[in-house]
Amino acid sequence: MEKELSPEEGSQILRKMTKIKMQATRGKDDLKSNVELGRDLDLYIVSDVVGKGLPLLTPKGATIKRELERFITDEELKRGYEYTSTPIMAKSDLYKISGHWQHYKDDMFTLNVHGEDYALRPMTCPFQFVLFKRKPRTYKDLPKKYAELATLFRKEKSGELRGLTRLSQFTLADAHVLCTPEQIEEEFIKVMDLIKYTMKILGIEVWYRFSKWDPENKKGKYVDNPKAWEHTQKF
């Protein structure tokens, strides 16, 4: 019977994989290491019969994934997030309301069911917003923090699918904070604190780059609300 990894062993392997992935950005020769490590440690496989970008996790790989999910779930619950569970697909109507259909349709897996267009979800925000709107709210209900371990689907280009870096299906610790304009700065700091804490625990070195609104970019995928952008970018 195969011995299951302990949380400590899983953490060590995760850190090793992260280190190799960071090294892979420095040279093409190192790019193979991420895939080789997954194979050599028997963490996952990619099968031609199943398809590109659709990895199958072995018991060892699934142990690492499960420990990560437990860690982030417990941490988010401590910090006031409420967990949701939403469908992996929705009618195109939902994505048209959110604007994703107009901007990202070509990157989504779509299907037609009984004459209606559906799509596998590439993100959870529209679903969680529908949940938030299920009843009347007041400012006293804010901030409202929703989180979900969401299975997402994105139609990446075939040449970009490799190892665990770019996938057609993946699980994301996805979360959204709904708050008032006055609460933005405080909630932003809390989100950054969660990210920094998580990266420190996992031993991952990171750097940050924040995108800003470009009013001259008329073709950009920005929400057209100059006042909101100006207020948010001040801090």
N, C-alpha and C positions, 0 to 999 in steps of 0.2 A: 504494500500500500504506500502511495507516494506521500511524503511528509509535507504538511502545509506550512507555509512560511509564517513566522511570528511577525507581529507588528514591527519589531526592531529590525528584523531582516528585510522586511518590505521597505522600510524607510531607508536603509542603507543602499538597496538596489535603486530606489527612486533617485537618491542623491547622485549615485554613480551615473545613471542614465542622463540626469540633468546636466552634469558636468560634461559628459561626452557630447550632448546636444549643443552646449555652448561652444565647445571646441569646434564643432562641425561648421559653425558660421565663419570660422577663420580660414578654412581651406577645404577644397573639394575632396581631398583624400580622406579626411576625417568623417565625411558625410555617411560613409558606409557603417560607421561604428554604432550608430543608433539602431539600425536594423540588425546588425550582427549581434549586438548585446541582447536584444529581445529574443533572438533565435538561440544564442548560446546559453542563456539563462532560462530558456523554455518559458517565456512570458506570454508570447502570442505568436500567431501565424497569420499569413495572408494567403488565401487559396484562390486560384484562378477560377475554380468552380463557383465560389461565393462572389468574387468580384473585387476589383481594386478599391482601396479606401474603406474596406469593410473587414477590419481585423477580428480574429477570433481569439479571445483571451483564454489561456490555459488556467488550470486551478491556481497556479502561482500568480499569474497576472491578475486574475480575478480577486485574489487576496489583497494585492496592493491597491486595486481600485476600491475594494470594499473598505479598507482601512482609511483611505483618503476621504471617501464619502462620509464615513462615521465622524471623522475629525472635523470636516467643514460643516456638517449638519449640526453637531454639538456646539461648535463655535458660533455659528449664526444664531442658533436658538438662544444662546447666552446673551447675545447682543440685540435681542428684541425682534428678530425676523420671525415671520409666520410662514410655515411651509405650505405650499400648494401642490396640487397634482392636476395637470391639464393635459388635454389630448395631444397626440403627436401629429394631428392633421386638422385642417379646418377648411371651410369653403373660401373661395377667393374673395367673397364679400368682406371677410374680416381683414384680409391683407390690403384690400383696396381702401378701407377706412383708415388703416394705420399708415398707408403710403408705401408699404413694402412691395405690393404687387407692381406698382408703377416703376419702382427703382430696381427691384431685385428678382423679378419674375424669371429671368433667364438663368438665375443661379439657384432656382428652387426646383424640387422634384414635384411635378404636377400630374394629376390624373383626373379623368372625367368619370363621375359616378351618377347614373340616372340623369344624364344631361346637365349636370352641374359641375363646375370646375372646383377641384380641391387641390391642396398642396400640403406636402409634409413640412412641418414647421422648421424654419431655420433659426427661429428665436422664440422666446416665450412672452415678450413684452405685451403683444396684443391680447393674449389670453389672460394675463394677470390684470390688465386694465379692465377687461370685461368683468372679472371677478370684483374688482374694486367698485365698479359702477352698479353692482347688483342691488344696492340700496342707497338711500340718501345719505350724504356725508356732510359734516361740518368741519371747521378748522380744528375742532377739539379732537377729531379722529386722526389728525396728522402729527408726526409723520407715520405713515403706514409702510411697513417693510415686508415685502413678499420675497420668498426664496423658493427655489425648486432645483432638484437634481434632474435636469431636463435632457432627454435624448433629442438631439437636433440633427437635421439633415441639410447638407449643402452640396450643390452640384459643382464641385471643383473641376478644373481642367485635368484631363487624364495624366498629363506629364507632371503635374504637381502632387499627385497622390503617391506618397512614399512613407513607409514606416508608420509612426504615430504622429507625424508632424502635420500632415494635411489629410483629412479623412472625409468620406462621404457621410458617415454617421459617427457621432461622438456624444459623450455625456458632459454637460457643462453645469457647474454650480452657478446657476443664473439667478440674479436677484434684481429687484427694482425698488427704489425708495420714492414714495410719493410724499411730497412735503410742500410747505408754503415757501415763497421767495425768501422770507426772513430766516427760514431754517436751512437753506441750501448750504451755507458755509459750514455750519456745525455738522450736518450730515455728511458732507463731502470729506471732512476731516475724519469722521468715524469710519467711513468706507476705506479711506487710505490706511487708517490704523489697522483695520482687519487684513488688508492686503499685505502690509509690511509684516504684521505678526505671522501670517501664514507662511510667507516666503522665508522668514527667519527660522521658523520651526522646521521647515523642510530643507534648510540649508541652501536656498537658491538665491544667488545674487541677481538683482534686477536693476534696471534703470527705467525712468518714466518719461513719456513724451505725451503732452496733452494737445489735442487738436483744437484749433480756434476757428471761429466763423470767418469766412472770407466773403464779404459782401459783394466783391467784384466777380466772384465765381458763380455765374448765373446757372451753370449746369451742375453745380455741386449738389450733393444729397443732404442739404442742410434744412432744418426747420426754419421757415421764413418768419422769424420773430426777433427783429433787431434789438428791441428793448430787453427781452429775456437774455439774449446773448451778452449784451453789454453788462447787465447786472451780474450774470454768472461769472464772466471773465474778470471782473474787478479784483476778485481775491485769488 
